[in-house]
Amino acid sequence: MQQPDSTAPASARIDARIAELGDWRGEVLGRMRRLIREADPDIVEEWKWMGTPVWSHGGIVCTGESYKSVVKLTFLKGASLDDPAGLFNASLDGNARRAIDIRDGEEVDAEAFKALVRAAIALNLSVGKARPKRAKAGSA
């Protein structure tokens, strides 16, 4: 399959990646992408790091990588998120990231996943708001 050129929108490149995989990994990546978009219709799709689908809103929410035996969704600030459903099952020892590894035949709870996406967005949007602005020199 011919890949879109480097000027193609990220969404077209992600479509091509899903089609290119052509097996259970493409199905999983496509399903998780749909859930991400359902969780936040305003999410921005990006294509970074030589071919990684990225979803952002106020900063990176998660990346979607595909490997031979797993589709990995990495939440860059996952260690700061509550995960009551226990979806995070990889990269658990890091200070910032957490990941969900999905293997052939595994299902991820859709509602719990969407809640995790929304929590990551809320965290992104809260960053910086807690810091008071400095007064400019000479202002009262």
N, C-alpha and C positions, 0 to 999 in steps of 0.2 A: 504494500500500500504506500502511495506517495504521501510524504509528510507535508503539511503546510509550510510555506516559506517562513523565514524569521520575522516577516512583517505581519503575519496572520495574527488575529486576536488570540489571546490566551484561551478563550473558550473553544475556538476551533482546534487549537493544538491539543487541548484536553480531550475533545471529541476524538481526534485522531489517535491519541494514546490509548483510549478505551477500545477503539476499533482494532488497533494494531495488536493489542494483547490477545483479543479473540478467544479467550478461554474464561475460566472461572474468575481470574484476576480482573479482567475487563468488566465482567458482571458486577463484581464486588466494588470496584472503583466507581463504576457508574451508579450503583445503588447509594454508596456513601456520598457521592457528589449530590445526588437528588436530595438526600436527607439534609445535607449542609445548606442547600438552597431553600429547602422548606423551612429550616430553622431561621434563616435570615435571607429573605428575597433581595436584600441590598448588598449581600456579600460580593466582594470583588474577586474575580478569578484572575490569577497571574500565572506566569510560566517563568520559573527561575532556575538557577543553578544547573544549566545544561539539561533541562528537561524534567523539571519537577513541578507538578501541579501544586499551586498554593492558593489558599483561600484567606482573604484579609478583610477586616473591618476594624478600623482604628489601630491597625497593626496586624501582624500575621496571626491568624487563628490556628490553622493547621496546614500541614503538607500531606500529600498523598503519593506515596512511593510504591512501586510494585517490584517485587523480587520473585525469584523462581518459586518459592514456597509460601510467600506471605504478601499481603497488601498491608502496608504500614501507614497509619495515620498518626503523625507526630504533632502534638500540641506544644508549641514553643514555651508557653507558660503553664504547662500542665501541672507542675508540682504545686502551683498556687491555687489550683481548682479543687473544689470538693467533687468527689467521684462516688456518690452513694451507691451506685449500681455496680461499682468495681469494674468498669470498662477498661481502664488502663491495665495492661498486662505486659508492658515492655518499657525499657528505659526507666525503670522504677528507682534506680539509685542515683540519678542525676539531681542537680540542684534546681534545675528549671524545667526541663522537658519531661514529658510523659508520652507514651505511645500506646496505640491499640494495634496489635498484630492480628490480622484476620487470615485464617488458613482456609483452604478448600473445604467447603461444607459447613463452615461456621457462620452463624448469624449474630449480628449485633442488635441489641434492643434499640429499636428506632427512636422511641420517645426519650430514653435515657441518653442516647447519643445526641439528639437535638438539644436536650437540656444542657449537655456539656458544651456544645457549640455556642449556645446563648450565654453560658457562664463565661466562656473565653472572650466573647465579644464584650460583655459587660466589664470584665477585667481590663481589656484593652482600652475601653472608653473611660475608665476611672483613673487610669494612669495620668499623673500630671495635674489632675483636678484637686488633689489633696494639698498640693504645695501652694502656699500663698505667693502672689506675685510680689516681686521686690519693687519698692518705690523707686522711681527714677531720681537720680541726683538732682537736687534743687527743687523737688516737688514737695508739697506739704503733706 
